[in-house]
Amino acid sequence: MYHSFYFGDTAVQSKSAEHFKQLSNNVILDTFIELYQEEMDKVMGS
Amino acid sequence: MIIIKESEMEFGPFEENEVFQIEKSNLYKAMTNTKVVEFILKKESTLLYFIEAKSSSPRPVPDNKDNFDKFITEIVEKFLHSMNLCYASLFKRHEDSNDMPESIKNIGASQMKILFVLVIKGHSIDWLPPLKEALERRLQAYSSIWDVNVAVLNDSLAQEHHLV
């Protein structure tokens, strides 16, 4: 059985629940960081 | 050109007339019980960065709340005292000791846009939003009154924005 998760355009899939959890956390963290960087780009140039 | 060494980082190089090292200024030395940021940088024609540098910050976890709050209070005081001193200077309150660069004075109080920038060396990016949110909460009234914004960067983001 595969665990699947779509976060925006990114698909996360793994057979291992633990691996799936780790991958999902990484995807969310990467997106969180990306959004913060975009916010800082905007505010620094405002 | 000028390079400013603070909290194990090198800021700059900047044009000398675009930087006000408020901490080393006569204006600041003439004040009593006042806390100020490291320096003010004129970034665009009307935009000023008020830059405070730190080499670390307390973690915002429940058992460290007092240290975290104390840290935020210290930064907020530095930002607010610096902004007040800047406006006091523009309104010619301290002409005897006013050594703020002409390029900053010439912006004029009505045109001036202010961004409070905290730069923390070595912080992971995902540690920065809680600091930014805490500062924004504490500065909410002043942000709405004066239309100022807050940025919290680590040294790599500061590099991307040509600060270090």
N, CA and C atoms of all chains as a GROMACS GRO file, in nm:
protein
  630
    1MET      N    1   0.084  -0.119   0.000
    1MET     CA    2   0.000   0.000   0.000
    1MET      C    3   0.088   0.126   0.000
    2TYR      N    4   0.052   0.220  -0.086
    2TYR     CA    5   0.125   0.347  -0.092
    2TYR      C    6   0.052   0.454  -0.010
    3HIS      N    7   0.130   0.536   0.058
    3HIS     CA    8   0.074   0.657   0.121
    3HIS      C    9   0.098   0.770   0.022
    4SER      N   10  -0.004   0.847  -0.008
    4SER     CA   11   0.010   0.955  -0.106
    4SER      C   12  -0.038   1.088  -0.049
    5PHE      N   13   0.025   1.193  -0.100
    5PHE     CA   14  -0.007   1.326  -0.050
    5PHE      C   15   0.028   1.427  -0.159
    6TYR      N   16  -0.065   1.514  -0.190
    6TYR     CA   17  -0.038   1.620  -0.287
    6TYR      C   18  -0.034   1.753  -0.213
    7PHE      N   19   0.075   1.824  -0.230
    7PHE     CA   20   0.087   1.957  -0.170
    7PHE      C   21   0.109   2.055  -0.286
    8GLY      N   22   0.003   2.123  -0.326
    8GLY     CA   23   0.011   2.206  -0.446
    8GLY      C   24   0.039   2.117  -0.564
    9ASP      N   25   0.147   2.144  -0.637
    9ASP     CA   26   0.182   2.065  -0.754
    9ASP      C   27   0.274   1.948  -0.719
   10THR      N   28   0.310   1.936  -0.593
   10THR     CA   29   0.407   1.834  -0.554
   10THR      C   30   0.337   1.708  -0.501
   11ALA      N   31   0.378   1.595  -0.558
   11ALA     CA   32   0.322   1.468  -0.511
   11ALA      C   33   0.422   1.400  -0.419
   12VAL      N   34   0.374   1.350  -0.309
   12VAL     CA   35   0.459   1.275  -0.215
   12VAL      C   36   0.401   1.135  -0.205
   13GLN      N   37   0.487   1.034  -0.222
   13GLN     CA   38   0.436   0.896  -0.218
   13GLN      C   39   0.542   0.803  -0.162
   14SER      N   40   0.500   0.718  -0.073
   14SER     CA   41   0.595   0.619  -0.021
   14SER      C   42   0.518   0.500   0.036
   15LYS      N   43   0.584   0.386   0.034
   15LYS     CA   44   0.522   0.268   0.095
   15LYS      C   45   0.541   0.269   0.245
   16SER      N   46   0.650   0.329   0.287
   16SER     CA   47   0.679   0.334   0.431
   16SER      C   48   0.611   0.455   0.495
   17ALA      N   49   0.535   0.431   0.599
   17ALA     CA   50   0.464   0.540   0.668
   17ALA      C   51   0.564   0.642   0.724
   18GLU      N   52   0.673   0.591   0.779
   18GLU     CA   53   0.772   0.681   0.839
   18GLU      C   54   0.840   0.768   0.733
   19HIS      N   55   0.874   0.704   0.620
   19HIS     CA   56   0.937   0.776   0.510
   19HIS      C   57   0.840   0.879   0.451
   20PHE      N   58   0.714   0.838   0.439
   20PHE     CA   59   0.610   0.926   0.387
   20PHE      C   60   0.597   1.051   0.477
   21LYS      N   61   0.597   1.027   0.608
   21LYS     CA   62   0.586   1.137   0.703
   21LYS      C   63   0.703   1.235   0.688
   22GLN      N   64   0.823   1.178   0.674
   22GLN     CA   65   0.943   1.260   0.659
   22GLN      C   66   0.939   1.342   0.530
   23LEU      N   67   0.900   1.273   0.419
   23LEU     CA   68   0.891   1.342   0.290
   23LEU      C   69   0.790   1.456   0.296
   24SER      N   70   0.675   1.429   0.358
   24SER     CA   71   0.569   1.530   0.368
   24SER      C   72   0.617   1.650   0.448
   25ASN      N   73   0.684   1.622   0.559
   25ASN     CA   74   0.738   1.732   0.642
   25ASN      C   75   0.837   1.816   0.562
   26ASN      N   76   0.922   1.748   0.484
   26ASN     CA   77   1.022   1.820   0.404
   26ASN      C   78   0.956   1.910   0.300
   27VAL      N   79   0.852   1.857   0.235
   27VAL     CA   80   0.781   1.935   0.133
   27VAL      C   81   0.716   2.058   0.195
   28ILE      N   82   0.653   2.038   0.310
   28ILE     CA   83   0.586   2.151   0.379
   28ILE      C   84   0.690   2.253   0.425
   29LEU      N   85   0.801   2.203   0.480
   29LEU     CA   86   0.906   2.294   0.528
   29LEU      C   87   0.966   2.374   0.412
   30ASP      N   88   0.994   2.305   0.300
   30ASP     CA   89   1.050   2.374   0.182
   30ASP      C   90   0.955   2.483   0.134
   31THR      N   91   0.825   2.452   0.134
   31THR     CA   92   0.726   2.550   0.087
   31THR      C   93   0.719   2.668   0.184
   32PHE      N   94   0.722   2.637   0.312
   32PHE     CA   95   0.721   2.738   0.418
   32PHE      C   96   0.839   2.835   0.400
   33ILE      N   97   0.957   2.777   0.376
   33ILE     CA   98   1.078   2.858   0.357
   33ILE      C   99   1.066   2.943   0.230
   34GLU      N  100   1.016   2.881   0.124
   34GLU     CA  101   1.000   2.951  -0.003
   34GLU      C  102   0.905   3.070   0.013
   35LEU      N  103   0.795   3.049   0.082
   35LEU     CA  104   0.697   3.157   0.103
   35LEU      C  105   0.757   3.269   0.187
   36TYR      N  106   0.836   3.232   0.288
   36TYR     CA  107   0.899   3.334   0.373
   36TYR      C  108   0.999   3.416   0.291
   37GLN      N  109   1.076   3.347   0.206
   37GLN     CA  110   1.174   3.418   0.122
   37GLN      C  111   1.103   3.516   0.028
   38GLU      N  112   0.991   3.471  -0.029
   38GLU     CA  113   0.913   3.560  -0.118
   38GLU      C  114   0.862   3.681  -0.041
   39GLU      N  115   0.816   3.656   0.082
   39GLU     CA  116   0.764   3.766   0.165
   39GLU      C  117   0.876   3.866   0.196
   40MET      N  118   0.996   3.814   0.227
   40MET     CA  119   1.108   3.904   0.258
   40MET      C  120   1.152   3.981   0.134
   41ASP      N  121   1.151   3.915   0.017
   41ASP     CA  122   1.186   3.985  -0.108
   41ASP      C  123   1.095   4.105  -0.128
   42LYS      N  124   0.966   4.081  -0.100
   42LYS     CA  125   0.866   4.186  -0.120
   42LYS      C  126   0.887   4.300  -0.019
   43VAL      N  127   0.903   4.265   0.107
   43VAL     CA  128   0.911   4.369   0.210
   43VAL      C  129   1.042   4.448   0.201
   44MET      N  130   1.150   4.382   0.162
   44MET     CA  131   1.279   4.452   0.153
   44MET      C  132   1.280   4.554   0.039
   45GLY      N  133   1.199   4.528  -0.060
   45GLY     CA  134   1.197   4.621  -0.173
   45GLY      C  135   1.082   4.718  -0.168
   46SER      N  136   1.001   4.711  -0.058
   46SER     CA  137   0.880   4.794  -0.053
   46SER      C  138   0.915   4.940  -0.032
   47MET      N  139   3.375   5.437   0.068
   47MET     CA  140   3.287   5.326   0.103
   47MET      C  141   3.310   5.285   0.249
   48ILE      N  142   3.205   5.228   0.306
   48ILE     CA  143   3.213   5.193   0.448
   48ILE      C  144   3.167   5.049   0.470
   49ILE      N  145   3.239   4.977   0.557
   49ILE     CA  146   3.202   4.841   0.597
   49ILE      C  147   3.179   4.843   0.748
   50ILE      N  148   3.070   4.783   0.790
   50ILE     CA  149   3.036   4.784   0.933
   50ILE      C  150   3.042   4.642   0.986
   51LYS      N  151   3.126   4.620   1.086
   51LYS     CA  152   3.139   4.486   1.144
   51LYS      C  153   3.054   4.477   1.270
   52GLU      N  154   2.956   4.390   1.266
   52GLU     CA  155   2.866   4.372   1.380
   52GLU      C  156   2.824   4.226   1.391
   53SER      N  157   2.822   4.172   1.512
   53SER     CA  158   2.772   4.037   1.539
   53SER      C  159   2.829   3.933   1.442
   54GLU      N  160   2.960   3.939   1.425
   54GLU     CA  161   3.033   3.843   1.341
   54GLU      C  162   2.992   3.850   1.194
   55MET      N  163   2.939   3.963   1.152
   55MET     CA  164   2.904   3.984   1.010
   55MET      C  165   2.967   4.114   0.962
   56GLU      N  166   2.988   4.122   0.831
   56GLU     CA  167   3.040   4.246   0.772
   56GLU      C  168   2.933   4.304   0.682
   57PHE      N  169   2.878   4.416   0.721
   57PHE     CA  170   2.775   4.482   0.641
   57PHE      C  171   2.842   4.580   0.544
   58GLY      N  172   2.793   4.580   0.423
   58GLY     CA  173   2.847   4.671   0.324
   58GLY      C  174   2.918   4.598   0.213
   59PRO      N  175   3.000   4.673   0.134
   59PRO     CA  176   3.032   4.815   0.149
   59PRO      C  177   2.917   4.905   0.103
   60PHE      N  178   2.900   5.016   0.176
   60PHE     CA  179   2.798   5.114   0.144
   60PHE      C  180   2.864   5.250   0.120
   61GLU      N  181   2.796   5.332   0.040
   61GLU     CA  182   2.840   5.471   0.025
   61GLU      C  183   2.830   5.540   0.161
   62GLU      N  184   2.932   5.616   0.196
   62GLU     CA  185   2.933   5.677   0.330
   62GLU      C  186   2.814   5.768   0.357
   63ASN      N  187   2.770   5.840   0.253
   63ASN     CA  188   2.660   5.934   0.276
   63ASN      C  189   2.523   5.865   0.281
   64GLU      N  190   2.523   5.732   0.261
   64GLU     CA  191   2.396   5.659   0.270
   64GLU      C  192   2.381   5.584   0.402
   65VAL      N  193   2.481   5.598   0.488
   65VAL     CA  194   2.480   5.524   0.615
   65VAL      C  195   2.487   5.621   0.732
   66PHE      N  196   2.404   5.597   0.832
   66PHE     CA  197   2.413   5.673   0.957
   66PHE      C  198   2.441   5.573   1.068
   67GLN      N  199   2.566   5.573   1.114
   67GLN     CA  200   2.602   5.482   1.224
   67GLN      C  201   2.555   5.546   1.354
   68ILE      N  202   2.429   5.529   1.377
   68ILE     CA  203   2.360   5.598   1.486
   68ILE      C  204   2.424   5.567   1.621
   69GLU      N  205   2.472   5.444   1.637
   69GLU     CA  206   2.533   5.402   1.763
   69GLU      C  207   2.662   5.479   1.793
   70LYS      N  208   2.727   5.528   1.686
   70LYS     CA  209   2.853   5.600   1.704
   70LYS      C  210   2.833   5.751   1.688
   71SER      N  211   2.709   5.794   1.670
   71SER     CA  212   2.684   5.935   1.636
   71SER      C  213   2.688   6.027   1.757
   72ASN      N  214   2.715   6.154   1.730
   72ASN     CA  215   2.707   6.255   1.836
   72ASN      C  216   2.562   6.271   1.883
   73LEU      N  217   2.472   6.255   1.789
   73LEU     CA  218   2.328   6.266   1.821
   73LEU      C  219   2.291   6.166   1.931
   74TYR      N  220   2.336   6.041   1.913
   74TYR     CA  221   2.306   5.936   2.012
   74TYR      C  222   2.378   5.964   2.144
   75LYS      N  223   2.504   6.008   2.133
   75LYS     CA  224   2.583   6.033   2.255
   75LYS      C  225   2.522   6.143   2.340
   76ALA      N  226   2.445   6.231   2.276
   76ALA     CA  227   2.381   6.341   2.351
   76ALA      C  228   2.253   6.297   2.422
   77MET      N  229   2.210   6.174   2.396
   77MET     CA  230   2.085   6.124   2.455
   77MET      C  231   2.111   6.054   2.589
   78THR      N  232   2.004   6.035   2.665
   78THR     CA  233   2.013   5.965   2.793
   78THR      C  234   1.922   5.843   2.790
   79ASN      N  235   1.975   5.732   2.840
   79ASN     CA  236   1.895   5.610   2.854
   79ASN      C  237   1.822   5.571   2.724
   80THR      N  238   1.894   5.581   2.615
   80THR     CA  239   1.836   5.554   2.483
   80THR      C  240   1.905   5.434   2.422
   81LYS      N  241   1.827   5.348   2.357
   81LYS     CA  242   1.884   5.230   2.291
   81LYS      C  243   1.864   5.245   2.141
   82VAL      N  244   1.967   5.217   2.066
   82VAL     CA  245   1.955   5.235   1.920
   82VAL      C  246   2.007   5.113   1.844
   83VAL      N  247   1.968   5.106   1.716
   83VAL     CA  248   2.014   4.999   1.627
   83VAL      C  249   2.158   5.026   1.586
   84GLU      N  250   2.217   4.930   1.514
   84GLU     CA  251   2.357   4.946   1.473
   84GLU      C  252   2.373   5.063   1.376
   85PHE      N  253   2.286   5.065   1.272
   85PHE     CA  254   2.298   5.173   1.174
   85PHE      C  255   2.170   5.186   1.091
   86ILE      N  256   2.160   5.301   1.027
   86ILE     CA  257   2.048   5.328   0.936
   86ILE      C  258   2.106   5.336   0.795
   87LEU      N  259   2.042   5.268   0.702
   87LEU     CA  260   2.090   5.266   0.564
   87LEU      C  261   1.985   5.323   0.472
   88LYS      N  262   2.025   5.422   0.392
   88LYS     CA  263   1.934   5.474   0.290
   88LYS      C  264   1.940   5.378   0.171
   89LYS      N  265   1.828   5.309   0.147
   89LYS     CA  266   1.831   5.204   0.047
   89LYS      C  267   1.783   5.253  -0.089
   90GLU      N  268   1.679   5.330  -0.088
   90GLU     CA  269   1.629   5.391  -0.212
   90GLU      C  270   1.608   5.539  -0.183
   91SER      N  271   1.549   5.610  -0.276
   91SER     CA  272   1.540   5.756  -0.258
   91SER      C  273   1.466   5.795  -0.130
   92THR      N  274   1.366   5.715  -0.090
   92THR     CA  275   1.291   5.752   0.031
   92THR      C  276   1.284   5.640   0.135
   93LEU      N  277   1.352   5.527   0.107
   93LEU     CA  278   1.343   5.411   0.196
   93LEU      C  279   1.464   5.399   0.288
   94LEU      N  280   1.438   5.388   0.417
   94LEU     CA  281   1.546   5.369   0.515
   94LEU      C  282   1.532   5.233   0.581
   95TYR      N  283   1.645   5.159   0.586
   95TYR     CA  284   1.650   5.036   0.664
   95TYR      C  285   1.710   5.073   0.801
   96PHE      N  286   1.642   5.033   0.908
   96PHE     CA  287   1.699   5.044   1.042
   96PHE      C  288   1.750   4.905   1.078
   97ILE      N  289   1.882   4.889   1.081
   97ILE     CA  290   1.940   4.754   1.088
   97ILE      C  291   1.997   4.722   1.226
   98GLU      N  292   1.947   4.612   1.281
   98GLU     CA  293   1.999   4.559   1.407
   98GLU      C  294   2.056   4.420   1.379
   99ALA      N  295   2.176   4.394   1.426
   99ALA     CA  296   2.242   4.266   1.400
   99ALA      C  297   2.258   4.188   1.531
  100LYS      N  298   2.238   4.058   1.521
  100LYS     CA  299   2.257   3.971   1.637
  100LYS      C  300   2.329   3.844   1.592
  101SER      N  301   2.407   3.787   1.683
  101SER     CA  302   2.476   3.662   1.649
  101SER      C  303   2.395   3.541   1.693
  102SER      N  304   2.287   3.564   1.769
  102SER     CA  305   2.200   3.453   1.811
  102SER      C  306   2.070   3.511   1.864
  103SER      N  307   1.972   3.422   1.887
  103SER     CA  308   1.848   3.466   1.954
  103SER      C  309   1.794   3.348   2.034
  104PRO      N  310   1.719   3.377   2.141
  104PRO     CA  311   1.660   3.266   2.219
  104PRO      C  312   1.553   3.195   2.137
  105ARG      N  313   1.535   3.067   2.162
  105ARG     CA  314   1.432   2.992   2.090
  105ARG      C  315   1.295   3.023   2.150
  106PRO      N  316   1.192   3.038   2.063
  106PRO     CA  317   1.058   3.070   2.115
  106PRO      C  318   0.984   2.945   2.160
  107VAL      N  319   1.035   2.878   2.261
  107VAL     CA  320   0.969   2.759   2.315
  107VAL      C  321   0.914   2.794   2.455
  108PRO      N  322   0.810   2.721   2.500
  108PRO     CA  323   0.744   2.759   2.625
  108PRO      C  324   0.838   2.776   2.745
  109ASP      N  325   0.935   2.685   2.761
  109ASP     CA  326   1.020   2.698   2.880
  109ASP      C  327   1.129   2.805   2.866
  110ASN      N  328   1.125   2.877   2.752
  110ASN     CA  329   1.223   2.984   2.731
  110ASN      C  330   1.153   3.118   2.706
  111LYS      N  331   1.026   3.126   2.747
  111LYS     CA  332   0.942   3.242   2.714
  111LYS      C  333   1.000   3.372   2.769
  112ASP      N  334   1.051   3.370   2.892
  112ASP     CA  335   1.104   3.494   2.952
  112ASP      C  336   1.222   3.548   2.873
  113ASN      N  337   1.314   3.458   2.837
  113ASN     CA  338   1.430   3.503   2.759
  113ASN      C  339   1.390   3.555   2.622
  114PHE      N  340   1.294   3.484   2.560
  114PHE     CA  341   1.248   3.525   2.427
  114PHE      C  342   1.181   3.663   2.435
  115ASP      N  343   1.092   3.681   2.534
  115ASP     CA  344   1.023   3.810   2.549
  115ASP      C  345   1.121   3.924   2.577
  116LYS      N  346   1.221   3.894   2.658
  116LYS     CA  347   1.323   3.994   2.691
  116LYS      C  348   1.400   4.035   2.564
  117PHE      N  349   1.431   3.936   2.482
  117PHE     CA  350   1.502   3.961   2.356
  117PHE      C  351   1.417   4.051   2.265
  118ILE      N  352   1.288   4.016   2.252
  118ILE     CA  353   1.198   4.094   2.165
  118ILE      C  354   1.184   4.237   2.219
  119THR      N  355   1.172   4.251   2.351
  119THR     CA  356   1.160   4.385   2.412
  119THR      C  357   1.283   4.470   2.379
  120GLU      N  358   1.400   4.408   2.388
  120GLU     CA  359   1.524   4.482   2.361
  120GLU      C  360   1.528   4.530   2.216
  121ILE      N  361   1.490   4.443   2.123
  121ILE     CA  362   1.493   4.479   1.980
  121ILE      C  363   1.389   4.588   1.952
  122VAL      N  364   1.269   4.572   2.008
  122VAL     CA  365   1.161   4.670   1.986
  122VAL      C  366   1.205   4.808   2.036
  123GLU      N  367   1.266   4.811   2.156
  123GLU     CA  368   1.315   4.940   2.210
  123GLU      C  369   1.417   5.004   2.117
  124LYS      N  370   1.507   4.924   2.065
  124LYS     CA  371   1.610   4.978   1.975
  124LYS      C  372   1.547   5.035   1.849
  125PHE      N  373   1.452   4.962   1.791
  125PHE     CA  374   1.386   5.011   1.670
  125PHE      C  375   1.311   5.141   1.698
  126LEU      N  376   1.232   5.141   1.807
  126LEU     CA  377   1.147   5.258   1.834
  126LEU      C  378   1.230   5.380   1.876
  127HIS      N  379   1.330   5.359   1.960
  127HIS     CA  380   1.412   5.473   2.000
  127HIS      C  381   1.486   5.531   1.877
  128SER      N  382   1.533   5.443   1.790
  128SER     CA  383   1.605   5.489   1.670
  128SER      C  384   1.512   5.568   1.579
  129MET      N  385   1.389   5.519   1.562
  129MET     CA  386   1.294   5.590   1.476
  129MET      C  387   1.260   5.726   1.537
  130ASN      N  388   1.239   5.728   1.668
  130ASN     CA  389   1.209   5.854   1.735
  130ASN      C  390   1.324   5.953   1.720
  131LEU      N  391   1.445   5.901   1.735
  131LEU     CA  392   1.563   5.988   1.724
  131LEU      C  393   1.578   6.041   1.582
  132CYS      N  394   1.547   5.956   1.486
  132CYS     CA  395   1.555   5.996   1.346
  132CYS      C  396   1.455   6.109   1.316
  133TYR      N  397   1.332   6.091   1.362
  133TYR     CA  398   1.231   6.196   1.339
  133TYR      C  399   1.264   6.322   1.419
  134ALA      N  400   1.315   6.305   1.542
  134ALA     CA  401   1.354   6.421   1.622
  134ALA      C  402   1.461   6.502   1.550
  135SER      N  403   1.552   6.427   1.485
  135SER     CA  404   1.657   6.492   1.409
  135SER      C  405   1.598   6.570   1.291
  136LEU      N  406   1.504   6.508   1.220
  136LEU     CA  407   1.442   6.575   1.105
  136LEU      C  408   1.364   6.699   1.148
  137PHE      N  409   1.309   6.693   1.268
  137PHE     CA  410   1.233   6.808   1.318
  137PHE      C  411   1.323   6.906   1.395
  138LYS      N  412   1.455   6.889   1.376
  138LYS     CA  413   1.557   6.982   1.427
  138LYS      C  414   1.549   7.002   1.579
  139ARG      N  415   1.530   6.892   1.650
  139ARG     CA  416   1.521   6.900   1.794
  139ARG      C  417   1.660   6.906   1.860
  140HIS      N  418   1.762   6.861   1.789
  140HIS     CA  419   1.896   6.852   1.851
  140HIS      C  420   2.002   6.905   1.754
  141GLU      N  421   1.987   7.027   1.714
  141GLU     CA  422   2.075   7.081   1.609
  141GLU      C  423   2.222   7.085   1.648
  142ASP      N  424   2.252   7.100   1.778
  142ASP     CA  425   2.392   7.106   1.821
  142ASP      C  426   2.467   6.975   1.797
  143SER      N  427   2.395   6.864   1.805
  143SER     CA  428   2.462   6.734   1.793
  143SER      C  429   2.413   6.655   1.672
  144ASN      N  430   2.341   6.720   1.584
  144ASN     CA  431   2.278   6.647   1.474
  144ASN      C  432   2.376   6.617   1.361
  145ASP      N  433   2.434   6.497   1.363
  145ASP     CA  434   2.529   6.459   1.259
  145ASP      C  435   2.471   6.355   1.162
  146MET      N  436   2.341   6.352   1.152
  146MET     CA  437   2.278   6.263   1.053
  146MET      C  438   2.315   6.311   0.912
  147PRO      N  439   2.351   6.219   0.822
  147PRO     CA  440   2.391   6.262   0.687
  147PRO      C  441   2.283   6.342   0.617
  148GLU      N  442   2.328   6.440   0.540
  148GLU     CA  443   2.234   6.526   0.467
  148GLU      C  444   2.144   6.446   0.374
  149SER      N  445   2.200   6.340   0.315
  149SER     CA  446   2.121   6.260   0.218
  149SER      C  447   1.998   6.198   0.286
  150ILE      N  448   2.010   6.171   0.416
  150ILE     CA  449   1.895   6.116   0.490
  150ILE      C  450   1.804   6.230   0.535
  151LYS      N  451   1.865   6.338   0.585
  151LYS     CA  452   1.782   6.454   0.626
  151LYS      C  453   1.698   6.504   0.510
  152ASN      N  454   1.757   6.500   0.390
  152ASN     CA  455   1.689   6.557   0.274
  152ASN      C  456   1.566   6.478   0.229
  153ILE      N  457   1.552   6.356   0.277
  153ILE     CA  458   1.433   6.278   0.238
  153ILE      C  459   1.307   6.350   0.287
  154GLY      N  460   1.316   6.404   0.408
  154GLY     CA  461   1.200   6.475   0.463
  154GLY      C  462   1.108   6.378   0.536
  155ALA      N  463   1.052   6.424   0.646
  155ALA     CA  464   0.969   6.338   0.732
  155ALA      C  465   0.846   6.284   0.660
  156SER      N  466   0.787   6.361   0.573
  156SER     CA  467   0.662   6.316   0.511
  156SER      C  468   0.684   6.208   0.405
  157GLN      N  469   0.802   6.207   0.343
  157GLN     CA  470   0.830   6.111   0.236
  157GLN      C  471   0.896   5.982   0.286
  158MET      N  472   0.952   5.989   0.406
  158MET     CA  473   1.035   5.880   0.455
  158MET      C  474   0.957   5.750   0.477
  159LYS      N  475   1.012   5.641   0.421
  159LYS     CA  476   0.954   5.508   0.448
  159LYS      C  477   1.056   5.431   0.531
  160ILE      N  478   1.006   5.360   0.632
  160ILE     CA  479   1.098   5.293   0.725
  160ILE      C  480   1.072   5.143   0.728
  161LEU      N  481   1.182   5.067   0.722
  161LEU     CA  482   1.176   4.922   0.738
  161LEU      C  483   1.270   4.883   0.852
  162PHE      N  484   1.217   4.819   0.954
  162PHE     CA  485   1.300   4.767   1.062
  162PHE      C  486   1.354   4.631   1.019
  163VAL      N  487   1.486   4.616   1.020
  163VAL     CA  488   1.548   4.491   0.973
  163VAL      C  489   1.634   4.431   1.085
  164LEU      N  490   1.597   4.310   1.126
  164LEU     CA  491   1.679   4.236   1.222
  164LEU      C  492   1.752   4.127   1.144
  165VAL      N  493   1.886   4.124   1.158
  165VAL     CA  494   1.967   4.022   1.089
  165VAL      C  495   2.032   3.934   1.196
  166ILE      N  496   2.007   3.803   1.187
  166ILE     CA  497   2.064   3.710   1.285
  166ILE      C  498   2.155   3.611   1.214
  167LYS      N  499   2.278   3.612   1.256
  167LYS     CA  500   2.377   3.524   1.191
  167LYS      C  501   2.350   3.377   1.223
  168GLY      N  502   2.356   3.297   1.116
  168GLY     CA  503   2.355   3.152   1.134
  168GLY      C  504   2.218   3.090   1.160
  169HIS      N  505   2.113   3.171   1.163
  169HIS     CA  506   1.981   3.114   1.188
  169HIS      C  507   1.929   3.042   1.064
  170SER      N  508   1.864   2.931   1.088
  170SER     CA  509   1.795   2.862   0.979
  170SER      C  510   1.672   2.946   0.942
  171ILE      N  511   1.634   2.946   0.813
  171ILE     CA  512   1.524   3.033   0.769
  171ILE      C  513   1.394   3.000   0.844
  172ASP      N  514   1.371   2.871   0.873
  172ASP     CA  515   1.245   2.837   0.939
  172ASP      C  516   1.240   2.881   1.086
  173TRP      N  517   1.350   2.933   1.140
  173TRP     CA  518   1.349   2.990   1.275
  173TRP      C  519   1.311   3.139   1.272
  174LEU      N  520   1.310   3.199   1.153
  174LEU     CA  521   1.290   3.344   1.145
  174LEU      C  522   1.144   3.389   1.160
  175PRO      N  523   1.045   3.318   1.099
  175PRO     CA  524   0.907   3.367   1.108
  175PRO      C  525   0.855   3.390   1.251
  176PRO      N  526   0.885   3.302   1.349
  176PRO     CA  527   0.836   3.331   1.484
  176PRO      C  528   0.890   3.463   1.541
  177LEU      N  529   1.014   3.495   1.505
  177LEU     CA  530   1.073   3.622   1.549
  177LEU      C  531   1.003   3.740   1.482
  178LYS      N  532   0.979   3.725   1.352
  178LYS     CA  533   0.911   3.832   1.279
  178LYS      C  534   0.770   3.854   1.334
  179GLU      N  535   0.700   3.744   1.360
  179GLU     CA  536   0.563   3.755   1.412
  179GLU      C  537   0.562   3.820   1.551
  180ALA      N  538   0.657   3.784   1.635
  180ALA     CA  539   0.664   3.843   1.770
  180ALA      C  540   0.693   3.992   1.762
  181LEU      N  541   0.785   4.030   1.673
  181LEU     CA  542   0.816   4.173   1.657
  181LEU      C  543   0.696   4.249   1.601
  182GLU      N  544   0.629   4.189   1.503
  182GLU     CA  545   0.512   4.255   1.443
  182GLU      C  546   0.400   4.275   1.545
  183ARG      N  547   0.380   4.172   1.628
  183ARG     CA  548   0.275   4.185   1.732
  183ARG      C  549   0.306   4.302   1.825
  184ARG      N  550   0.432   4.310   1.868
  184ARG     CA  551   0.472   4.414   1.963
  184ARG      C  552   0.475   4.553   1.898
  185LEU      N  553   0.495   4.556   1.767
  185LEU     CA  554   0.506   4.686   1.698
  185LEU      C  555   0.378   4.725   1.624
  186GLN      N  556   0.272   4.646   1.645
  186GLN     CA  557   0.150   4.662   1.566
  186GLN      C  558   0.098   4.807   1.565
  187ALA      N  559   0.088   4.867   1.682
  187ALA     CA  560   0.034   5.004   1.690
  187ALA      C  561   0.123   5.102   1.614
  188TYR      N  562   0.255   5.087   1.632
  188TYR     CA  563   0.349   5.179   1.567
  188TYR      C  564   0.351   5.158   1.416
  189SER      N  565   0.336   5.031   1.375
  189SER     CA  566   0.333   5.002   1.231
  189SER      C  567   0.214   5.070   1.166
  190SER      N  568   0.099   5.069   1.236
  190SER     CA  569  -0.017   5.131   1.175
  190SER      C  570  -0.008   5.284   1.182
  191ILE      N  571   0.048   5.338   1.290
  191ILE     CA  572   0.060   5.484   1.302
  191ILE      C  573   0.160   5.540   1.201
  192TRP      N  574   0.276   5.476   1.190
  192TRP     CA  575   0.385   5.529   1.107
  192TRP      C  576   0.402   5.458   0.973
  193ASP      N  577   0.326   5.353   0.951
  193ASP     CA  578   0.337   5.274   0.828
  193ASP      C  579   0.479   5.217   0.811
  194VAL      N  580   0.527   5.150   0.916
  194VAL     CA  581   0.658   5.086   0.907
  194VAL      C  582   0.640   4.934   0.898
  195ASN      N  583   0.737   4.867   0.835
  195ASN     CA  584   0.734   4.722   0.821
  195ASN      C  585   0.852   4.659   0.893
  196VAL      N  586   0.845   4.528   0.909
  196VAL     CA  587   0.951   4.454   0.978
  196VAL      C  588   1.002   4.341   0.888
  197ALA      N  589   1.133   4.324   0.883
  197ALA     CA  590   1.194   4.210   0.814
  197ALA      C  591   1.290   4.142   0.911
  198VAL      N  592   1.290   4.010   0.911
  198VAL     CA  593   1.388   3.935   0.991
  198VAL      C  594   1.462   3.842   0.895
  199LEU      N  595   1.593   3.858   0.888
  199LEU     CA  596   1.675   3.784   0.791
  199LEU      C  597   1.785   3.708   0.865
  200ASN      N  598   1.832   3.601   0.802
  200ASN     CA  599   1.959   3.545   0.847
  200ASN      C  600   2.068   3.601   0.756
  201ASP      N  601   2.192   3.560   0.778
  201ASP     CA  602   2.301   3.620   0.700
  201ASP      C  603   2.293   3.585   0.552
  202SER      N  604   2.238   3.467   0.519
  202SER     CA  605   2.230   3.433   0.375
  202SER      C  606   2.123   3.516   0.305
  203LEU      N  607   2.009   3.540   0.372
  203LEU     CA  608   1.907   3.628   0.312
  203LEU      C  609   1.961   3.772   0.306
  204ALA      N  610   2.035   3.812   0.408
  204ALA     CA  611   2.094   3.947   0.408
  204ALA      C  612   2.191   3.964   0.292
  205GLN      N  613   2.260   3.855   0.260
  205GLN     CA  614   2.353   3.858   0.146
  205GLN      C  615   2.277   3.873   0.015
  206GLU      N  616   2.165   3.801   0.004
  206GLU     CA  617   2.082   3.812  -0.118
  206GLU      C  618   2.033   3.954  -0.139
  207HIS      N  619   2.014   4.024  -0.028
  207HIS     CA  620   1.965   4.163  -0.038
  207HIS      C  621   2.079   4.265  -0.026
  208HIS      N  622   2.202   4.217  -0.050
  208HIS     CA  623   2.320   4.303  -0.059
  208HIS      C  624   2.346   4.384   0.068
  209LEU      N  625   2.318   4.322   0.182
  209LEU     CA  626   2.347   4.390   0.308
  209LEU      C  627   2.481   4.345   0.366
  210VAL      N  628   2.512   4.216   0.348
  210VAL     CA  629   2.642   4.165   0.397
  210VAL      C  630   2.719   4.104   0.280
   0.00000   0.00000   0.00000
